[in-house]
Amino acid sequence: MTIEQAVIEKLRALPVEKQREVLDFVEFLQRKSAPKPPLRSLKGLWADLKIDITQDDIAEARREMRGNLTAGSSKDGQCIGRDAPASIPEKPDARESRSGIYAEDAE
């Protein structure tokens, strides 16, 4: 007996509602294994907008992003958030370290 014959035999033994579930599952498997269309490049996405982005534009945007990252850095090069304290407070007592924000916990 082939797989196809075994599946058909077992399918016929099921109630109609369960047969519908089997059909739904088979269709799901077909969709899942279907070839996916290739992704379009960003250049293709904005081609009709008449936007011309050069390598220099990309390099400048990267420099700006890096500049924003280093603007919030501390003296030792560690990046800190705008609202973060300049240094981590010393740990006053082991019982108060539950938040994990003290210098010992950061090491």
C-alpha positions in Angstrom: 0.0 0.0 0.0 1.4 3.4 -0.9 1.3 6.5 1.3 -1.4 8.0 -0.9 -3.6 4.9 -0.5 -3.1 4.8 3.2 -4.0 8.5 3.6 -7.1 8.1 1.5 -8.2 5.0 3.4 -7.8 6.8 6.8 -9.3 10.0 5.4 -12.5 8.1 4.3 -12.8 6.6 7.9 -13.0 10.2 9.4 -16.2 12.2 9.9 -16.7 15.0 7.3 -15.6 17.8 9.8 -12.3 16.0 10.4 -11.9 15.5 6.7 -12.2 19.3 6.3 -9.5 19.8 8.9 -7.2 17.4 7.0 -7.9 19.4 3.8 -7.1 22.7 5.6 -3.9 21.2 6.9 -2.9 19.9 3.4 -3.6 23.4 1.9 -1.5 24.9 4.7 1.4 22.6 3.9 1.1 23.5 0.2 1.2 27.2 1.0 4.2 26.8 3.3 6.2 24.9 0.8 5.3 27.1 -2.2 8.2 29.2 -3.6 8.3 32.7 -2.2 8.7 35.6 -4.5 12.1 37.3 -4.4 12.4 40.3 -2.2 12.6 43.7 -3.9 15.6 45.9 -3.2 15.1 49.3 -1.6 16.3 50.8 -4.8 13.4 49.1 -6.6 10.9 50.2 -4.0 11.7 53.9 -4.4 12.5 53.8 -8.1 9.2 55.5 -9.0 9.8 58.3 -6.5 12.7 59.7 -8.4 15.0 59.5 -5.4 18.7 59.2 -6.1 20.7 58.0 -3.1 24.4 57.9 -3.6 27.1 56.0 -1.6 28.1 59.5 -0.3 24.6 60.0 1.1 24.7 56.6 2.8 28.2 57.3 4.3 27.0 60.7 5.6 23.9 59.1 7.2 26.1 56.6 8.9 28.5 59.3 10.2 25.5 61.2 11.6 24.2 58.0 13.3 27.6 57.3 14.8 27.9 60.9 15.9 24.6 60.6 17.8 25.8 57.4 19.5 29.0 58.9 20.7 27.4 62.2 21.8 26.0 60.4 24.8 29.2 58.5 25.7 31.0 58.7 28.9 34.7 59.5 29.3 35.8 55.8 29.1 33.8 55.3 25.9 30.9 53.5 27.5 27.7 54.6 25.9 25.1 55.9 28.3 21.5 57.0 27.8 20.5 60.7 28.1 18.8 60.1 31.4 21.4 57.7 32.9 23.6 58.9 35.7 27.2 59.8 34.9 28.4 57.0 37.1 27.0 53.9 38.9 26.5 54.6 42.6 28.6 52.6 45.1 26.7 49.7 46.7 25.7 50.8 50.3 24.5 47.4 51.6 24.1 44.0 50.1 20.4 43.9 51.1 19.7 46.9 49.0 21.2 45.5 45.8 18.1 43.8 44.5 17.8 46.2 41.5 21.3 45.4 40.3 22.3 49.0 39.6 25.4 49.2 41.8 29.0 49.2 40.7 29.7 45.7 42.1 26.8 44.2 40.2 27.9 45.8 36.9 31.3 44.1 36.9 
